[in-house]
Amino acid sequence: MTETEYQISYQVACYPYETTPMHCWTLTVDGEIASRLWVDMTTGEIMNVETEPAHQRNGYASALYRQAASEMPIYHAPATHRSYAGSRFAESVGGESLPCLHGCAACADDEDDE
């Protein structure tokens, strides 16, 4: 089995249908976008990780995380703000999470439990 070669690039871009610029790392395979990692420019919070279905389960999102984390501090969203897939990603790659910055009731309940 041969290992697929890929390229990772960085740019500042707006997430589709949004107007706020974000850090964006893009992984391409044979010139095709396979995965993207979006990070808030102020907080360093991971806002989204997307991998095209044909490229899932190849470690591309993890490769983007490692590259981004090597360039700047990045953080997972608080556990109460994550989707199921986001929680699995955070558990898989490790790293720190931000505390809730929004004063959510669910987050306050989690802090009371500690």
N, C-alpha and C positions, 0 to 999 in steps of 0.2 A: 504494500500500500504506500503510495506517495503522499507526502505532506503537502497540503495546499499552501501556496504562497499568497500572502496578503500584504496590503499597504495600509498604514494608519496615517491619517492627516488631521490637522487641527485647523479650525477657523472660528471666528465669531459670526454667528448667524442667528436668525430668528426662527424659532420653532414654527412649523407650518400653521398658518392662520393666527399667529401671535405677532406682537410688535416689539417685544422686549428682547434685546440681543442676549444670547447665551454663549457659553463656551460649548463647542461642538466638536467631538472627535468622531471621525468617520472611518470605518474599515471597509476597504474594497477588495474584492476578489475578481481577478481578470477584468478590471475596469468597472465592475458592477458593485453598487453599494450593497453591502451585506448586513451592516450593523451600524448604529449610531448611538452615541452617549451624549446627553444634554445636561449641562451643569449651570446652575444659577451663578451669575457673575459676581453677586454681592456676598452670598452666604456660602457658596461652594457646595450647595445641596444638589444631589443628583435629582434631576427633574424627570428624566425618562431615559430608558434604555430600550432600543428597538432592534430586533434582528429579523430580517426577512425569513418567512417560513422555510424556504428552501435551504437556508443557511443555519438554522437553529441546531443546537446540540453539537456545535463544532468548537465551542470555547471562544467565540468571537467577542461576545459581550464582556467576558472576563478579561480578554486581551485589551479591550478598550479601557476597562477599569484600571488595569495595571498601568497602562500608558498614561492615562490622565492623572492617576495618583502619583506617578513619578515626576510629573510636571508641576503639580500644585496640590494643596490640601483639598480633598473632596470628601463629602459626607453623605451618608444615606439619610433619607427622611426618617423622622421619628417612627417607631414601629406602628403606632396607631394611625399613621397617615399612609402607610404602604398598602399596595394591593398584595394579594397572595403571591403573585409572581415577583413583585418587588421584595417581599420578605425572603423568598427563596434565593433571589439574587444576592441580597445582602448577606445571608447566611453562607452562601457559596464562596463569595469573594472576600468576606471579612471586612474589616475597616470600621471606622467610627460612624456613629449616627449623631445627628443634631438633636438637641432638645427641642421641644415644641416652641416655636417662635410666635404662635398665633393665639395662645391662651385658650385653647379648645377645652371643653368640659371633659371629653374623653381622656385627654392628656393629663388634666389635673387629677382625675380619678386614678390614673396609673401612678402618679407621683405620690398620692395618698397611700397607696398600697405598699410602698417601699419602706 
